[in-house]
């Protein structure tokens, strides 16, 4: 069975990940990119059922490290926009969960993806 590359958002809650991902073909265009989901909307719509989800909902949506996987079809690349607190092992986990193992990938930082620990202006 062939894996289908996905786009979407993710959060790292301590040692666990919460993701909202969709196959590229089912996702929405945004300028030159294809993406899926919003961090705030995901947080607000989440009904916490697991211990990880309860920890997630106990704070604002931008408290934990997070990021986004976006596809750029013209260059046939995926960009992972990631919080600087995420480790190489964390990014490897994201690559696996989004089925990007055989894709061209770029890792990028963006000021939108800063958690409470690395955002010196964070207020909760």
N, C-alpha and C positions, 0 to 999 in steps of 0.2 A: 504494500500500500504506500503510495507516494504521499509525502507530507506537503501540506499547503502553507506557504509563508503567510504570516499574519501581520497586521498592524494594530495598534491600540495603545493602551496606557497600562502602567504598572506602579505598584507601591511596594516597598519593602517594610514590613512590620516586624521589627526585631529580626528573627531568622526565617520568617515566612514571606511569601509574595502573594499579593492579590493582583489579578490581572483582568482586564477587559479587552479581549482581542477578537478580531474578525478576519477571515480571509481577505486578501487584497481585493479580489473581484467583488466582494460584497460591501466594501467600504466606500466612504465618500471622498470625492475630490476636494482639495483645499489648495487653491493656486496651482502650482506645479506638482503638488504632492497628493498622495492618497493617505488618508488617516482615518482613525476611528476613536470616538469617545472623548469625554472631558473629565478631568480629575474631580472638579467640584461636583458636577452632576452625579458622577459615580458615587462619591462619598455621601451625598444627600439622599440618593435613592437606595442605598444599601440598608437592608434589614439585617442587623447583626445576629447571626446564628451560632457562629463558632467563637472560641476564645480569641483567635486572631482578629476576626471581624469586630468583636467587642472592644479590643484594644484600639483598633483603627478608628472606630466611632467615638471613642472617649476623648479624642482630640480633633482639632480643626483639620480639614482635608490636606493642608500643606505642612503638617507637623512631621510626618515620616518622609524618608527619602522616596523619590518617585521619578518617573520618566515616561517617555513616549517613543514608540517605534513608528516611523513614517517611511513610506515607499516613494521613491522618485522614479516613475516609470521611464522617463526619457533617458536617464543614465543607468537604469536598471540597478539601482542601489537602494539599500535601506539605511536609514540613519536612526541611531538610538540616541535620543537626547536624554541625558542621565544626570542625576544629582551627583555632585562630586564626592559625596560620602559613600557611594556605591563602589565596591571593590571589583577587581577583575573577575573573581569567582561569581559575584552577583551578576555581572554583565554576561558571563557565560551561561548562567541560569536563565537569564532573559532570552538570550539567543536560542536556547533549547525550547523554552516555553512558547516562543513565537515561531518555531520551526524555521529558523534562519540559517541553519548549519551550512547549507550549500549556496548561500546568497552572498553578494558583495555587500559588506557592512562598513559603515563609518560610525564612530562614537564621537558625540559632540556634547559639550556643556552648553547650557542656556540659562540665563538668569531666572527664568520662570521655574526652573527645577532646583530649588534650594530648600532643604528641610530646616526644621527649627535649630538643629545643631550647627549648620554651616551658613545660615543666613543671619548675619550680625544684627539685622534690623527686625528680626522675627518678634512678633507680639502674639500671645495667645490670650 
